[in-house]
Amino acid sequence: MKKFYLLIAAVMMAGASMAQSPVKFGIKAGGNLANNTISGNGVSASFSNLTSYYVGGLVTASFGSKFAFQPEVLLSSQGTKVDGGSLNTLYVNVPLMFKYNAVAGLNLQAGPQIGFLVSAKEKFDGESIDNKSDYNNLDLGANIGAEYNFPMGLFADLRYTFGLANIAKDSGDATMRNTVFSLGLGFRF
């Protein structure tokens, strides 16, 4: 856990040290439409979206008027709905977003993400079962999105995260990946 905190601190300091103009810190929160996809070994499945949340902090370092780098640390509830229940996972995600200011107030963004599994539970017929041992502790993803900046530090963002890593242990030749649509609001100080 100590290494995890050191990684988070290093990411935030790297973003702050690369800035050519003032660094801005911020907070953000919003809703997720999360899902899991399974493919390979003759299997292809997608389940129903699970409505969930995310909350976290960020550092934005601008490079001139067009480009910025934004590392984030987000607590993100993910998973999927299945017949009769749901699979719920909780991650600490660390997206590293590269931003391009397309027009005044609007930026486009993309970047990689690493996720650290905090918990995993199956919920069926009113019962909850801890199944964290069935999942890999790390998830890798790719993000694309857009952000609109309002006056006085307020912003709204929309993002899609596509999982690149197999999150399930012992899945044979099949792979299980996270997919998440996120919509949220934030504030930069």
C-alpha positions as CSV (number, residue, x, y, z in Angstrom):
1,M,0.0,0.0,0.0
2,K,2.9,2.3,0.7
3,K,4.1,1.8,-2.9
4,F,0.7,2.7,-4.1
5,Y,0.7,6.0,-2.2
6,L,4.2,6.8,-3.5
7,L,3.0,6.2,-7.1
8,I,0.0,8.6,-6.6
9,A,2.3,11.3,-5.1
10,A,4.8,10.9,-8.0
11,V,2.1,11.2,-10.6
12,M,0.7,14.3,-9.1
13,M,4.2,15.9,-8.6
14,A,5.2,15.0,-12.2
15,G,2.1,16.8,-13.5
16,A,2.9,19.8,-11.4
17,S,6.6,20.0,-12.2
18,M,6.1,19.9,-16.0
19,A,3.8,22.9,-16.1
20,Q,4.9,26.1,-17.9
21,S,2.1,28.1,-16.4
22,P,0.3,27.9,-13.1
23,V,-0.8,24.5,-12.0
24,K,-4.4,24.1,-11.0
25,F,-5.7,21.5,-8.6
26,G,-9.3,20.3,-8.7
27,I,-11.9,17.9,-7.6
28,K,-14.5,16.0,-9.6
29,A,-17.4,13.6,-9.2
30,G,-20.1,12.1,-11.4
31,G,-21.9,9.1,-12.6
32,N,-20.7,6.0,-14.5
33,L,-22.5,3.6,-16.8
34,A,-20.3,0.6,-16.3
35,N,-20.3,-2.8,-18.0
36,N,-18.1,-5.8,-18.6
37,T,-17.5,-7.6,-21.9
38,I,-16.4,-11.2,-22.3
39,S,-14.9,-12.4,-25.5
40,G,-12.7,-15.2,-26.8
41,N,-12.8,-19.0,-26.7
42,G,-16.0,-19.0,-28.8
43,V,-17.7,-16.8,-26.2
44,S,-19.0,-13.3,-26.8
45,A,-21.1,-11.6,-24.1
46,S,-22.1,-8.2,-22.9
47,F,-24.2,-7.6,-19.9
48,S,-26.5,-4.7,-18.9
49,N,-25.1,-1.3,-17.8
50,L,-24.6,-0.8,-14.0
51,T,-25.2,2.8,-12.8
52,S,-22.5,3.8,-10.4
53,Y,-20.3,6.8,-9.4
54,Y,-16.8,8.2,-9.3
55,V,-15.1,10.8,-7.1
56,G,-11.6,12.1,-7.0
57,G,-8.9,14.8,-7.5
58,L,-6.8,16.1,-10.3
59,V,-3.8,18.3,-11.2
60,T,-3.9,20.3,-14.5
61,A,-0.6,21.5,-16.0
62,S,-1.0,23.7,-19.1
63,F,1.6,24.0,-21.9
64,G,0.8,27.2,-23.7
65,S,-2.8,27.9,-24.7
66,K,-3.6,24.6,-26.5
67,F,-2.2,21.7,-24.6
68,A,-2.4,20.4,-21.0
69,F,-1.5,17.3,-19.0
70,Q,-3.9,16.1,-16.3
71,P,-3.2,13.2,-13.9
72,E,-6.1,12.2,-11.8
73,V,-6.8,9.9,-8.9
74,L,-10.4,8.6,-8.9
75,L,-12.4,6.2,-6.7
76,S,-14.6,4.5,-9.2
77,S,-17.5,2.1,-8.7
78,Q,-17.7,-0.2,-11.7
79,G,-19.1,-3.6,-12.7
80,T,-22.2,-4.9,-14.6
81,K,-25.7,-6.1,-14.2
82,V,-26.5,-9.8,-14.9
83,D,-29.8,-11.8,-14.6
84,G,-30.9,-11.7,-11.0
85,G,-28.1,-9.5,-9.7
86,S,-24.9,-7.6,-10.3
87,L,-21.1,-7.8,-10.2
88,N,-19.8,-4.7,-8.3
89,T,-16.1,-3.7,-8.4
90,L,-14.4,-0.7,-6.8
91,Y,-11.2,0.7,-8.2
92,V,-8.8,3.5,-7.5
93,N,-8.1,4.6,-11.1
94,V,-5.2,6.8,-12.1
95,P,-5.9,8.3,-15.6
96,L,-3.1,10.3,-17.3
97,M,-5.0,12.6,-19.6
98,F,-3.4,14.6,-22.5
99,K,-5.7,17.5,-23.4
100,Y,-6.1,19.6,-26.5
101,N,-8.0,22.9,-26.3
102,A,-10.0,22.8,-29.5
103,V,-12.0,26.0,-29.1
104,A,-12.6,28.4,-26.2
105,G,-13.8,26.4,-23.2
106,L,-13.8,23.0,-25.0
107,N,-11.0,20.5,-24.9
108,L,-10.6,17.0,-26.2
109,Q,-8.7,14.5,-24.2
110,A,-7.1,11.0,-24.4
111,G,-4.8,9.0,-22.3
112,P,-4.0,5.7,-20.5
113,Q,-5.3,4.6,-17.2
114,I,-4.2,2.1,-14.5
115,G,-6.7,0.8,-12.0
116,F,-6.1,-0.8,-8.6
117,L,-8.9,-3.1,-7.5
118,V,-10.1,-2.3,-4.0
119,S,-13.1,-4.7,-3.7
120,A,-15.3,-7.0,-5.8
121,K,-18.7,-8.4,-4.8
122,E,-21.4,-10.4,-6.4
123,K,-25.0,-9.5,-5.4
124,F,-27.7,-12.1,-6.1
125,D,-31.1,-12.5,-4.6
126,G,-30.3,-10.1,-1.7
127,E,-27.0,-11.8,-0.8
128,S,-23.6,-10.3,-1.2
129,I,-20.5,-12.4,-1.8
130,D,-16.9,-11.1,-1.7
131,N,-15.2,-12.4,-4.8
132,K,-12.1,-10.2,-5.0
133,S,-9.9,-13.3,-5.4
134,D,-11.6,-14.0,-8.8
135,Y,-10.2,-10.7,-10.2
136,N,-6.8,-9.4,-11.1
137,N,-5.6,-6.6,-8.9
138,L,-4.6,-4.3,-11.8
139,D,-6.6,-3.1,-14.7
140,L,-5.3,-1.1,-17.7
141,G,-7.5,1.1,-19.9
142,A,-7.5,3.7,-22.6
143,N,-9.6,6.9,-22.2
144,I,-11.1,9.4,-24.7
145,G,-13.3,12.3,-23.8
146,A,-14.2,15.9,-23.8
147,E,-14.4,18.7,-21.2
148,Y,-16.2,22.0,-21.2
149,N,-14.9,24.7,-18.9
150,F,-17.4,27.2,-17.4
151,P,-16.4,30.5,-15.7
152,M,-15.0,30.5,-12.1
153,G,-13.3,27.0,-12.3
154,L,-16.4,24.9,-12.9
155,F,-16.2,22.2,-15.6
156,A,-18.2,19.3,-17.0
157,D,-16.6,16.2,-18.6
158,L,-17.7,13.2,-20.6
159,R,-15.4,10.2,-20.9
160,Y,-15.3,6.7,-22.3
161,T,-12.9,4.1,-20.8
162,F,-12.1,0.9,-22.7
163,G,-10.4,-1.8,-20.7
164,L,-7.3,-3.2,-22.2
165,A,-6.5,-5.9,-19.6
166,N,-8.3,-9.1,-18.7
167,I,-9.7,-8.4,-15.2
168,A,-10.7,-12.0,-14.5
169,K,-8.3,-14.6,-13.1
170,D,-8.5,-18.1,-14.4
171,S,-10.7,-17.2,-17.4
172,G,-9.1,-19.7,-19.8
173,D,-8.9,-18.3,-23.3
174,A,-11.7,-15.8,-22.7
175,T,-11.1,-12.2,-21.6
176,M,-13.3,-10.0,-19.4
177,R,-12.8,-6.2,-19.7
178,N,-14.2,-3.1,-18.1
179,T,-16.0,-0.5,-20.2
180,V,-17.2,2.7,-18.6
181,F,-19.0,5.9,-19.8
182,S,-18.6,8.7,-17.3
183,L,-20.3,12.1,-17.0
184,G,-19.4,14.5,-14.2
185,L,-18.8,17.9,-12.8
186,G,-15.7,19.4,-11.3
187,F,-14.1,22.4,-9.9
188,R,-10.5,23.8,-10.2
189,F,-9.1,26.1,-7.6
